[in-house]
Amino acid sequence: MTLQTVPDLQHRTVLLDEAVDGLAIEGARVDGIYLDGTFGRGGHSRKILERLGAGGRLLAFDKDPQAIAAAQGIADPRFSIVHDSFATLDAALAERGIGQVDGILLDLGISSPQVDDAARGFSFRSDGPLDMRMDTTRGVSAAEWLANEAEQTIGKVIREYGEERFAVQIAKAIVARRAIEPISSTRQLAQIVAQAVKTREKGKDPATRTFQAIRIYINQELEELEIGLAKGFHQMAQHGRMVVISFHSLEDRIVKQFMASKANVPQPDRRLPIRAADLPQPQMKLLARRKPGEREVEDNPRARSAVMRIAERLPDRSPDSPSPGAPQ
């Protein structure tokens, strides 16, 4: 088996070694089954494959057709990729006869090639068609959505997904402009936002939050994250690891709350006559929260906002099974 490299990936994988270290691919786990829910340009997948044993297996997911094309450069029988969201992982595993996995890695957000390609419409820094779809083969583009959505909904999306305090003004400006001409390019939208936002954050383009909000909404990123975390946990083997890298507060909040909900369980009143075996038990153990080091941020400024969280699934304990140390 050989790992072929794809030339000029134009993407620096954030927290590459730290994320794969978090999966703990060692000992008997080298022949385990792992998921890379966000293949991108394959940085994490290639590193996982370097550490897998001959009996190991890696299943990757990505919605982007360009990422799927890049994955064809990996000629390794242990590797396969699904052109879909990681939120469909349960169906993909069932189709392949896989019951449980030993590790799941999610590197959220958009990749550098997606941002830097003006034709994708993700960035306001260069003019291009207002698309923003991660999967260009399906769904509604940002331009189509802005042309037909109600002003109130546009404002709500920009406020909730972009945390933009001028969301109402921006939505009004969008609706007023579309009555005159179609809003079909990134430059048009950026100019509309710039005129509507009266107070600018130092060092940040006024269009940043609006572009983020529309992209997240168009691709249903937060909804898919919630679904993927729940399904991923359900498919994880005992002591399986979940590693998630997020790039903004909305994503990280979902990940943090999900892991905490599995690790922290409400404890009943100690005065109640409840057997130890009947007490609620944590299902996950929180292992780490990390951010990129100064050197990585200097080399790759886009890594600045990254937060990585690692958790491990704990063994299930049936209410009828004796607690550790209890008489048999």
C-alpha positions in Angstrom: 0.0 0.0 0.0 1.3 3.5 -0.9 0.4 7.0 0.1 0.5 9.2 -2.9 0.9 12.9 -2.3 -1.2 15.6 -4.0 1.0 18.4 -5.2 0.4 22.0 -4.1 -2.5 21.4 -1.8 -2.4 25.1 -0.8 -3.7 24.1 2.6 -2.0 23.9 6.0 -3.7 21.5 8.3 -4.2 23.0 11.7 -3.1 21.0 14.8 -2.1 18.2 12.5 0.0 16.1 14.9 -1.9 17.1 18.0 -5.2 16.0 16.6 -4.0 12.6 15.3 -2.1 12.1 18.6 -5.5 12.7 20.3 -6.9 9.6 18.5 -4.4 7.4 20.4 -3.7 5.1 17.5 -1.4 2.7 19.3 -1.2 -0.8 20.7 -4.2 -2.9 19.6 -5.9 0.3 18.3 -3.5 0.5 15.3 -5.8 -2.0 13.6 -8.9 -0.1 14.5 -11.5 1.7 12.4 -11.3 5.5 12.2 -13.4 8.3 10.7 -12.1 11.6 9.2 -15.4 13.5 9.0 -13.8 16.5 7.1 -11.3 15.3 4.6 -10.5 18.7 3.1 -7.2 18.1 1.3 -6.3 15.1 3.4 -3.8 16.3 5.9 -5.3 14.5 8.8 -6.2 11.4 6.8 -2.7 10.9 5.5 -1.3 11.3 9.0 -3.8 8.7 10.4 -2.9 6.3 7.6 0.8 6.6 8.5 -0.1 5.3 12.0 -2.6 2.6 11.1 -1.6 -1.0 11.0 -2.2 -3.3 8.1 -5.6 -4.3 9.5 -6.7 -0.7 10.2 -9.3 1.1 8.2 -10.1 4.8 7.6 -13.3 6.2 6.2 -13.4 9.8 5.3 -16.2 12.2 4.4 -16.5 15.5 2.5 -19.2 17.4 0.8 -16.8 19.3 -1.6 -16.3 17.7 -5.0 -12.8 19.1 -5.1 -11.9 17.4 -1.9 -13.3 14.1 -3.3 -11.1 14.6 -6.3 -8.1 15.2 -4.1 -8.8 12.0 -2.2 -8.3 10.0 -5.4 -4.6 10.6 -4.9 -4.6 8.2 -1.9 -4.0 4.8 -3.3 -4.4 2.8 -0.1 -6.8 -0.2 0.3 -7.3 0.8 4.0 -8.8 4.1 2.9 -12.2 5.1 1.3 -14.1 8.3 1.1 -17.8 9.3 1.0 -19.1 12.3 -0.9 -21.4 13.5 1.8 -21.6 15.2 5.2 -20.3 13.4 8.2 -23.8 13.7 9.5 -24.6 10.7 7.4 -21.9 8.5 9.0 -24.4 6.0 10.5 -25.8 5.1 7.1 -22.3 5.0 5.6 -21.1 2.6 8.3 -24.1 0.4 8.0 -23.7 0.2 4.2 -20.1 -1.1 4.8 -21.1 -3.5 7.6 -19.2 -1.5 10.2 -20.7 -1.5 13.7 -18.3 0.6 15.8 -15.3 2.9 15.3 -12.3 3.5 17.4 -11.9 7.2 16.7 -13.6 10.2 15.0 -11.8 13.4 13.9 -13.7 16.5 12.8 -11.8 19.6 11.5 -14.7 22.0 11.1 -15.1 25.1 8.9 -13.8 25.8 5.4 -10.4 25.0 4.0 -7.9 27.4 2.6 -8.5 26.2 -1.0 -12.2 27.0 -0.6 -11.5 30.5 0.7 -8.8 31.3 -1.8 -10.8 30.2 -4.8 -12.8 33.2 -5.9 -15.1 31.0 -7.9 -16.4 29.4 -4.8 -17.8 32.6 -3.4 -16.7 32.1 0.2 -14.5 35.2 0.5 -15.2 39.0 0.1 -11.5 39.6 -0.6 -11.8 38.9 -4.3 -14.7 39.1 -6.6 -16.5 36.0 -7.7 -20.0 34.4 -8.0 -22.0 34.4 -4.8 -22.2 30.7 -4.3 -20.8 29.6 -0.9 -22.0 25.9 -1.2 -19.5 23.4 0.0 -21.2 20.8 -2.3 -21.6 22.6 -5.6 -23.6 19.7 -7.0 -26.6 20.3 -4.9 -28.5 22.8 -2.8 -29.3 26.5 -3.1 -26.5 29.1 -3.7 -26.1 32.2 -1.5 -27.2 34.3 -4.4 -30.4 32.3 -4.9 -31.2 32.4 -1.2 -30.7 36.2 -0.9 -32.9 36.7 -4.0 -35.9 35.0 -2.5 -35.7 35.0 1.3 -37.7 37.3 3.5 -36.0 40.3 5.0 -36.8 39.1 8.5 -35.2 35.7 7.9 -32.1 37.2 6.4 -31.7 39.4 9.4 -32.2 36.5 11.8 -29.6 34.4 10.0 -27.0 37.2 10.0 -27.7 37.9 13.7 -27.7 34.3 15.0 -25.0 32.7 12.8 -22.8 35.8 12.4 -23.4 37.4 15.8 -23.7 40.6 13.9 -25.3 43.5 15.8 -26.1 45.4 12.5 -28.1 42.4 11.1 -31.4 44.3 10.7 -29.7 47.1 8.8 -27.8 44.7 6.6 -31.0 42.7 5.8 -32.8 45.9 4.9 -30.0 47.0 2.6 -29.9 43.6 0.9 -33.6 43.7 0.2 -33.4 47.3 -1.1 -30.6 46.5 -3.4 -32.1 43.3 -4.8 -35.2 45.3 -5.8 -32.9 47.2 -8.1 -30.5 44.5 -9.4 -29.7 40.9 -8.6 -27.0 40.4 -6.0 -24.9 37.8 -7.7 -21.2 38.5 -6.7 -19.2 38.6 -3.5 -18.1 42.2 -4.2 -21.7 43.4 -4.5 -22.6 41.8 -1.1 -19.5 43.1 0.6 -20.2 46.6 -0.6 -23.8 46.4 0.6 -22.7 45.3 4.0 -19.9 47.9 4.2 -22.5 50.7 3.6 -24.9 49.3 6.2 -22.3 48.7 9.0 -21.6 52.0 10.6 -19.1 50.9 13.2 -16.2 48.7 12.1 -14.3 46.3 14.3 -10.6 47.1 14.3 -8.7 44.9 11.9 -11.8 43.1 10.6 -13.7 43.7 7.4 -17.3 44.7 8.0 -18.5 41.9 5.8 -16.8 39.1 7.8 -19.7 38.3 10.1 -22.3 38.4 7.3 -20.3 36.1 5.0 -19.7 33.7 7.9 -23.4 33.7 8.7 -24.7 33.1 5.2 -22.1 30.3 4.6 -23.0 28.5 7.8 -26.7 28.7 7.1 -26.5 27.7 3.4 -24.4 24.6 4.3 -26.4 23.9 7.5 -23.1 23.5 9.3 -24.3 23.8 12.9 -27.2 21.5 12.4 -25.0 18.9 10.8 -22.4 19.3 13.6 -25.1 18.5 16.2 -26.3 15.5 14.3 -22.8 14.2 13.5 -21.7 14.5 17.2 -24.7 12.5 18.3 -24.3 9.8 15.7 -20.6 9.6 16.1 -20.9 9.0 19.8 -23.5 6.3 19.2 -21.0 4.5 16.9 -18.0 4.8 19.1 -16.5 1.7 20.7 -15.5 1.7 24.4 -12.4 3.9 24.9 -12.9 5.4 21.4 -11.7 8.9 21.0 -13.5 12.0 19.6 -11.3 14.9 18.4 -12.9 18.1 17.2 -11.3 21.2 15.9 -13.5 24.3 15.6 -12.8 27.8 14.4 -15.5 30.0 15.9 -17.5 30.3 19.0 -20.8 28.9 17.7 -19.1 25.6 16.7 -17.0 25.3 19.8 -20.0 26.0 22.0 -21.9 23.1 20.5 -18.9 20.8 20.8 -18.2 21.9 24.4 -21.8 21.4 25.5 -22.1 18.0 23.8 -19.0 16.6 25.4 -19.9 18.1 28.8 -23.4 16.6 28.6 -21.8 13.2 28.3 -19.1 13.7 30.9 -21.1 15.5 33.6 -24.2 13.7 34.9 -26.6 15.1 37.5 -26.1 13.5 40.9 -29.2 12.7 43.0 -29.6 13.8 46.6 -27.2 11.7 48.7 -29.8 11.2 51.4 -32.0 9.2 49.0 -31.7 5.4 49.3 -30.2 4.7 45.8 -27.8 1.8 45.1 -24.4 2.8 43.7 -25.1 0.7 40.6 -28.2 2.8 39.9 -26.4 6.1 40.0 -26.1 7.9 36.6 -22.7 7.3 35.1 -20.6 9.6 32.8 -20.4 8.3 29.3 -17.3 10.3 28.2 -14.1 11.5 29.8 -12.9 15.0 28.8 -9.2 14.7 28.0 -8.0 18.0 26.6 -8.7 21.5 25.2 -5.9 22.9 23.2 -5.1 25.8 20.9 -2.3 26.2 18.3 1.0 27.4 19.6 2.6 30.7 18.8 4.8 29.2 16.1 1.9 27.6 14.3 -0.1 30.8 14.4 2.9 32.8 13.0 3.3 30.3 10.2 -0.5 30.0 9.5 -2.5 33.0 10.8 -5.8 31.2 10.0 -5.0 28.8 12.9 -5.4 31.7 15.4 -9.0 31.0 16.3 -8.8 27.2 16.3 -9.8 25.2 19.5 -9.4 21.5 19.7 -11.3 19.3 22.2 -10.7 15.7 22.9 -12.9 13.2 24.7 -13.0 9.5 25.3 -16.0 7.2 25.4 -16.2 5.4 28.7 -17.3 1.7 29.0 -21.1 1.3 29.4 -22.2 0.0 32.7 -25.6 -1.7 33.0 -27.7 -0.6 36.0 -27.8 -4.3 37.0 -24.1 -4.8 37.0 -22.2 -4.5 40.2 -20.2 -1.4 40.9 -16.4 -1.7 41.0 -15.5 -3.3 44.4 -19.0 -4.4 45.2 -19.6 -7.9 46.5 -20.2 -10.4 43.8 
